[in-house]
Amino acid sequence: MSPYVVLITLAVYLLALFLIAYLSGRRADNAGFFIGNRRTTWYMATLAMIGAAMSGVTYISVPGSVATDGFSYMQMVVGFTIGQMIVAFVLIPIFYRRGVVSLYEYLDERFGVTAHRTGAWCFLVSKLIGAALKIYVVCAVMQLLVFDYFNVDFIWNIILTMTLVWLYTRWGGVRSLIVTDTLQSICLVVSIVVCVGCLCSDMGLSLSDAVAAVKESPYSQIWFFDNPDSPRYFWKMVAGGALCLVAMTGLDQDMMQRNMSCRTKRDSQINIVLTAICQIFVILLFLVLGVLLYRYVDFAGLPQPAKGDDVFPFVAVQGGLPIIAGVVFVVGLISSTYSAAGSSLTSLTTSFTLDILDGAKRYDEPTLARLRKRIHIVMAIIMMVVIVAFDRFGNDSVINLVFKLAGYTYGPILGMFAFGILCKYHIKERFVPIVAILSPILSYLLQWAMAERIGYFIGFELLGYNALFTIFGLLLIIKPKTENE
């Protein structure tokens, strides 16, 4: 596939994206930027959330993972669905009843300003590192497809990407994201369907043949009950999926800004339930695509890619499929990347403005708007610097470690919210930052000790241990009854 075709595809998509972002967000005020003025219909929020839940890394990695993990990811999806129900019927009523704009305002009301800012900082650190890493991975793919051909240095690739992300989110924030994410969700799903169709056509498979091929594939095993020590063990993945969904969606300002932009609590709950159902089918489609990609590699006599992450890009762009497969791959990759990057930048701006600077209480509307726009620029620059740091100083092992460490920061958030919801105790909040720092450290030590001493690998459920350490730490700093009264 010619780099010129990739470049033209990128230009056409971005033109449509910018036009939609401008038209939907040009008159947005602060409430429009932060929560879309709470005017989003449930069906628009559902469409937006399909793309929002998928990053460029997901788009590339999930199809490639079937060679080593089969369809075991569907066990995580079971956990995701349970988590979605908890978010819909436990967290959403709390957030709507209290009328919060930033989720972490709940911690302020429940414990005080120190807990509020501790939760916000945990989110900021993890989201900044996680989002920057996801953008870095996709920038690396685009560098191979386009920028290397034109001898453009990687740093200009990063600068261009972040500049475009900043530009298309600067007009309306969440109000724009709801509309643009809907476009990106449609592009994402269409790209997968078209690629599946191209693969089946080239291999001469009918729909029934394709279904039979997937069923017969050694990669299509879903359920793993045999080895409790394995990270693919059913109950570990279900528990980990539920915890990850509650922490990384239900308590994540990035993901919840869309859900909380709905007009009513009921609309938000309908959106979340439908998103859970749609997510099952979209992820299953990703995994089916993975099986067909590996089957096509054997069918066409192509060399086996060194890494699973290389399978989808290699086959779609250089595997001899019709050019439409390469075009929709690029569109899907770009749409998932810009959706994740745009929402991350918006949520970072929202959290820093409202949680760290307490902007809504300290400034009037015009001053808050100016402050929000400046922070939006600063966050884009910081994210750009982090991406450049990954390129300059990171290797694969360092990057994987950083990504895992970023995930640890959701544990204290989950623990603080669980403690606040499940009990009525008040705490000595000056000690909350210490608890938030020690909990991830103890979680890491527990994971290491279990693996070294008894050979048991703690997988996604580590988030639960992290939250439990946080809850235990908060129990140690409860105020005496005389102070609670």
C-alpha positions in Angstrom: 0.0 0.0 0.0 1.5 3.3 -1.1 2.3 5.9 1.6 0.5 8.4 -0.6 -2.7 6.4 -0.2 -2.2 6.3 3.6 -1.6 10.1 3.6 -4.7 10.9 1.5 -6.8 8.6 3.7 -5.5 10.4 6.8 -6.2 13.8 5.3 -9.7 13.0 4.2 -10.6 11.5 7.6 -9.1 14.4 9.6 -10.9 16.9 7.4 -14.3 15.2 8.2 -13.3 15.0 11.9 -12.4 18.6 12.2 -15.5 19.8 10.4 -17.7 17.7 12.8 -15.8 18.9 15.8 -16.0 22.5 14.8 -19.8 22.4 14.0 -20.7 20.5 17.2 -18.5 22.5 19.6 -17.9 26.0 18.4 -20.4 27.5 20.9 -19.6 25.3 23.8 -19.2 26.9 27.2 -17.4 25.5 30.3 -20.3 23.1 31.1 -20.3 22.0 27.4 -16.5 21.3 27.6 -16.7 19.4 30.9 -19.9 17.4 30.7 -21.6 18.3 27.3 -24.2 20.4 29.2 -25.8 17.1 30.1 -27.8 17.1 26.9 -26.5 13.9 25.3 -29.1 11.3 24.4 -28.5 7.7 25.6 -28.2 6.3 22.0 -25.5 8.9 21.1 -23.6 8.2 24.3 -23.7 4.5 23.5 -22.3 4.9 20.0 -19.6 7.2 21.4 -18.6 4.7 24.1 -18.0 1.9 21.6 -15.1 3.8 20.1 -14.0 5.3 23.4 -13.4 1.9 25.0 -11.1 0.9 22.2 -7.6 2.5 21.8 -5.2 2.0 18.9 -3.3 -0.5 21.0 -6.6 -2.5 21.4 -7.2 -2.3 17.7 -3.8 -3.7 16.9 -3.1 -6.1 19.8 -6.4 -7.9 20.4 -6.5 -9.7 17.0 -2.8 -10.6 17.3 -3.3 -12.0 20.8 -5.3 -15.1 19.7 -2.2 -17.0 18.8 -1.0 -17.1 22.4 -4.3 -16.5 24.4 -7.0 -17.9 22.2 -10.4 -16.3 22.9 -9.6 -16.1 26.6 -10.1 -12.3 26.4 -13.9 -13.1 26.3 -13.5 -14.2 30.0 -12.5 -10.6 30.7 -15.5 -9.4 28.8 -17.7 -11.4 31.3 -16.1 -9.4 34.0 -16.5 -6.2 32.1 -20.2 -6.8 31.8 -20.5 -7.4 35.6 -18.5 -4.2 36.1 -20.7 -2.2 33.8 -23.8 -3.2 35.9 -22.0 -2.0 39.1 -21.2 1.3 37.4 -24.7 1.7 36.1 -26.6 0.8 39.3 -24.2 1.8 42.1 -22.0 4.6 40.9 -24.2 6.5 38.5 -27.0 7.1 41.0 -24.4 8.5 43.5 -22.8 10.8 40.9 -26.1 12.1 39.6 -27.6 12.6 43.0 -24.6 14.7 44.1 -24.4 16.5 40.7 -20.6 16.2 40.4 -18.8 17.3 37.3 -15.5 15.7 38.2 -15.9 12.2 39.8 -13.3 13.1 42.5 -15.5 15.8 43.9 -17.2 12.9 45.7 -14.0 12.3 47.7 -14.1 15.9 48.7 -17.6 15.7 50.0 -17.0 12.4 51.7 -13.5 12.9 53.2 -12.1 16.3 52.4 -10.0 18.3 50.0 -6.8 16.2 50.6 -8.5 13.0 49.6 -10.1 14.8 46.7 -6.7 15.9 45.3 -5.1 12.6 46.1 -7.7 10.8 43.9 -7.3 13.4 41.2 -3.5 13.1 41.2 -3.7 9.2 41.0 -6.0 9.6 37.9 -3.8 12.3 36.3 -0.6 10.3 36.6 -2.1 7.0 35.3 -4.1 8.7 32.5 -1.2 10.8 31.3 1.3 7.9 31.2 -1.3 5.4 29.8 -2.6 7.8 27.1 0.9 8.9 26.1 2.0 5.2 25.7 -1.0 4.3 23.6 -0.4 7.3 21.3 3.3 6.4 21.1 2.5 2.9 19.9 0.2 4.1 17.1 2.6 6.9 16.1 5.3 4.2 15.7 3.0 2.3 13.3 2.2 5.5 11.3 6.0 6.2 11.2 6.5 2.9 9.4 3.6 3.4 7.0 4.1 7.0 6.1 6.7 9.2 7.7 9.8 7.1 7.1 9.0 7.1 3.4 9.2 10.9 3.4 12.2 11.0 5.8 10.3 12.8 8.5 11.8 12.4 12.0 9.6 10.7 14.6 9.4 13.8 16.8 7.6 15.7 14.0 5.2 12.8 13.8 4.4 13.2 17.5 4.2 17.0 17.3 1.8 16.8 14.4 -0.4 14.1 16.1 -0.7 16.0 19.4 -1.3 19.3 17.6 -4.2 17.8 15.7 -5.6 16.2 18.8 -5.4 19.5 20.7 -7.1 21.4 17.8 -10.0 19.1 17.3 -10.8 19.0 21.1 -10.2 22.7 21.8 -13.6 23.8 20.5 -16.1 21.8 22.6 -14.4 19.2 24.8 -17.0 16.6 25.7 -19.7 18.3 23.6 -17.5 17.7 20.5 -16.2 14.3 21.7 -19.7 12.8 21.8 -20.2 13.5 18.1 -16.7 12.8 16.9 -16.5 9.6 18.9 -19.7 8.5 17.2 -18.0 8.9 13.9 -14.9 7.1 15.2 -17.0 4.2 16.6 -18.7 3.7 13.2 -15.4 3.8 11.4 -13.9 1.3 13.8 -16.6 -1.3 13.4 -16.9 -0.8 9.7 -13.1 -1.3 9.3 -13.2 -4.6 11.1 -16.2 -5.9 9.1 -14.6 -4.9 5.8 -11.3 -6.5 6.7 -13.1 -9.8 7.7 -15.0 -9.6 4.4 -11.7 -9.1 2.4 -10.0 -12.0 4.2 -13.0 -14.4 3.6 -13.2 -13.3 -0.1 -9.5 -13.9 -0.8 -9.6 -17.3 0.9 -12.9 -18.3 -0.8 -14.8 -18.6 2.4 -18.6 -18.1 2.6 -20.1 -16.9 5.9 -20.8 -20.4 7.0 -17.3 -21.5 6.0 -15.8 -18.7 8.0 -17.9 -19.5 11.1 -16.8 -23.2 10.8 -13.1 -22.2 10.3 -13.2 -20.1 13.5 -14.9 -22.9 15.5 -12.4 -25.5 14.3 -9.4 -23.2 14.9 -7.1 -24.2 17.9 -7.1 -20.5 18.7 -10.9 -20.3 19.5 -10.9 -21.8 23.0 -12.8 -19.3 25.3 -13.0 -20.9 28.7 -10.0 -21.9 30.9 -10.8 -23.7 34.1 -7.9 -26.1 34.3 -5.0 -24.2 35.9 -5.6 -21.7 38.7 -2.0 -20.5 38.5 -2.4 -19.4 34.9 -3.2 -15.7 34.2 -5.9 -17.1 31.8 -7.8 -18.9 34.6 -11.5 -18.1 34.3 -12.2 -16.8 37.7 -9.1 -14.7 37.8 -10.0 -13.0 34.4 -13.6 -12.5 35.4 -12.7 -10.9 38.7 -9.9 -8.9 37.1 -12.3 -7.7 34.3 -14.9 -6.6 36.8 -12.4 -4.7 38.9 -10.7 -3.1 35.9 -14.0 -2.0 34.5 -15.2 -0.4 37.7 -11.8 1.3 38.4 -10.8 2.2 34.9 -14.2 3.2 33.6 -16.5 3.8 36.5 -13.9 5.8 38.5 -12.1 7.2 35.4 -12.9 10.8 34.6 -12.0 10.2 31.0 -14.6 7.4 30.4 -17.3 8.7 32.7 -17.4 12.2 31.2 -19.4 10.8 28.3 -21.7 8.7 30.5 -22.4 11.7 32.8 -23.2 13.9 29.8 -26.6 12.2 29.5 -29.7 14.1 30.4 -30.8 11.9 33.3 -29.6 9.1 35.5 -31.9 6.7 33.6 -30.5 7.7 30.2 -27.0 7.2 31.5 -27.9 3.7 32.9 -29.5 2.7 29.6 -26.3 3.9 27.7 -24.0 1.8 30.0 -26.1 -1.4 29.7 -26.2 -1.1 25.9 -22.5 -0.3 25.8 -21.9 -3.5 27.7 -23.9 -5.5 25.2 -22.2 -3.9 22.2 -18.8 -4.4 23.7 -19.4 -8.2 23.7 -20.0 -8.3 20.0 -17.2 -5.9 19.0 -14.5 -7.7 21.0 -15.8 -11.1 19.6 -15.5 -9.6 16.2 -11.9 -8.5 16.9 -11.0 -12.1 18.0 -12.7 -13.6 14.9 -10.6 -11.2 12.8 -7.5 -12.5 14.6 -8.2 -16.1 13.7 -8.9 -15.2 10.1 -5.7 -13.2 9.9 -3.5 -16.1 11.1 -5.4 -18.4 8.7 -4.7 -16.0 5.8 -1.0 -15.9 6.7 -0.8 -19.7 6.2 -3.1 -19.6 3.1 -1.0 -16.9 1.3 2.3 -18.4 2.4 3.3 -15.2 4.1 6.1 -15.1 6.7 4.9 -15.3 10.3 5.2 -11.9 11.9 7.6 -11.8 14.8 5.0 -10.3 17.2 1.2 -10.7 17.4 0.9 -6.9 17.3 2.4 -7.0 13.7 -0.2 -9.4 12.2 -3.1 -7.0 11.5 -0.9 -4.1 10.1 1.2 -6.5 8.0 -1.7 -8.4 6.5 -3.9 -5.4 5.9 -1.3 -3.2 4.3 1.3 -5.6 2.8 -0.5 -8.9 2.6 -1.8 -8.7 -0.9 -5.4 -7.9 0.1 -7.5 -5.4 -2.0 -6.5 -1.8 -1.3 -9.7 -1.2 0.5 -8.5 -3.4 3.4 -5.4 -1.2 3.8 -7.5 2.0 3.7 -10.1 0.8 6.3 -7.2 -0.4 8.5 -5.7 3.1 8.5 -9.1 4.7 9.1 -9.8 2.3 12.0 -6.3 2.9 13.5 -6.6 6.6 13.2 -10.2 6.7 14.6 -9.3 4.6 17.6 -6.2 6.7 18.3 -7.8 10.1 18.0 -10.8 9.0 20.1 -8.6 7.8 22.9 -6.2 10.7 22.7 -8.9 13.4 22.4 -10.9 12.0 25.4 -7.8 11.7 27.5 -6.7 15.2 26.8 -10.2 16.5 27.6 -10.4 14.6 30.9 -6.9 15.6 32.0 -7.9 19.3 31.4 -11.1 18.8 33.3 -9.6 17.1 36.3 -6.7 19.5 36.7 -8.9 22.5 36.3 -11.7 21.4 38.7 -9.9 19.1 41.1 -6.4 20.4 41.5 -7.0 24.1 41.0 -10.6 24.1 42.3 -11.5 26.3 39.3 -15.3 26.1 39.5 -15.3 27.5 43.0 -12.6 30.1 42.6 -13.3 31.7 39.3 -16.2 33.2 37.4 -17.2 31.8 34.0 -15.0 34.0 31.7 -11.9 33.5 33.9 -12.6 29.7 34.1 -12.9 29.5 30.3 -9.5 31.2 29.9 -7.9 29.0 32.5 -9.3 25.9 31.0 -8.0 26.8 27.5 -4.5 27.4 28.9 -4.5 24.1 30.8 -5.7 22.3 27.7 -2.6 23.6 25.8 -0.3 22.7 28.7 -1.7 19.2 29.0 -1.1 18.6 25.3 2.5 19.8 25.6 3.1 17.6 28.7 1.6 14.6 26.9 3.9 15.3 23.9 6.9 15.4 26.1 6.0 12.1 27.7 5.7 10.5 24.3 9.1 11.9 23.2 10.5 10.5 26.4 9.2 7.0 25.5 10.9 7.3 22.1 14.2 8.6 23.4 14.7 6.7 26.6 12.4 3.8 26.6 12.8 0.2 25.5 10.1 -2.4 25.4 10.8 -3.7 28.9 10.8 -0.2 30.4 7.7 0.9 28.6 5.8 -2.3 29.7 6.9 -1.6 33.3 5.8 2.0 33.1 2.4 1.0 31.7 1.9 -1.5 34.5 2.9 1.1 37.1 0.4 3.5 35.7 -2.3 0.8 36.2 -1.4 0.6 39.9 -2.7 4.1 40.5 -6.3 3.0 40.0 -6.1 0.8 43.0 -6.1 3.7 45.6 -9.0 5.3 43.7 -11.0 2.1 43.8 -10.2 1.6 47.5 -11.2 5.2 48.5 -14.5 5.1 46.7 -15.3 1.6 48.0 -14.5 2.7 51.6 -16.5 5.9 51.2 -19.6 4.1 49.8 -19.6 1.0 52.0 -19.0 2.7 55.4 -19.7 6.0 57.2 -16.4 6.4 59.0 -14.4 9.7 58.8 -10.7 9.6 58.4 -7.6 11.7 59.2 -7.3 12.8 55.7 -3.8 14.2 56.0 -2.6 10.6 55.9 -4.5 9.7 52.7 -1.5 10.5 50.3 0.7 8.1 52.3 -1.9 5.3 52.0 -2.2 6.0 48.3 1.5 5.7 47.8 2.0 2.6 50.0 -0.9 0.6 48.6 0.6 0.1 45.1 4.0 -0.6 46.6 2.6 -3.3 48.8 0.6 -4.7 45.8 3.8 -5.0 43.8 5.6 -6.7 46.6 2.7 -9.1 47.1 2.7 -10.0 43.3 6.5 -10.5 43.4 6.4 -12.7 46.6 3.6 -14.9 45.3 5.4 -15.5 42.0 8.8 -16.2 43.7 7.7 -18.2 46.7 4.8 -20.4 45.4 4.8 -19.8 41.6 1.4 -18.2 41.7 1.0 -15.3 39.2 -1.4 -12.6 40.2 -2.9 -11.1 37.1 -5.6 -8.5 36.6 -7.0 -9.3 40.0 -4.0 -7.4 41.4 -6.2 -4.3 41.2 -8.4 -5.8 43.9 -5.5 -6.4 46.2 -4.4 -2.9 45.7 -7.8 -1.6 46.6 -7.9 -3.8 49.7 -4.5 -2.5 50.9 -6.0 1.0 50.5 -9.1 0.1 52.5 -7.0 -1.4 55.2 -4.8 1.7 55.3 -7.9 3.9 55.6 -9.2 1.8 58.5 -5.9 2.5 60.3 -6.5 6.3 60.0 -10.2 6.4 61.1 -11.0 9.3 63.4 -12.0 8.3 67.0 -15.8 8.4 67.6 -15.5 11.6 69.5 -14.1 13.3 66.4 -16.7 11.7 64.1 -19.6 13.1 66.1 
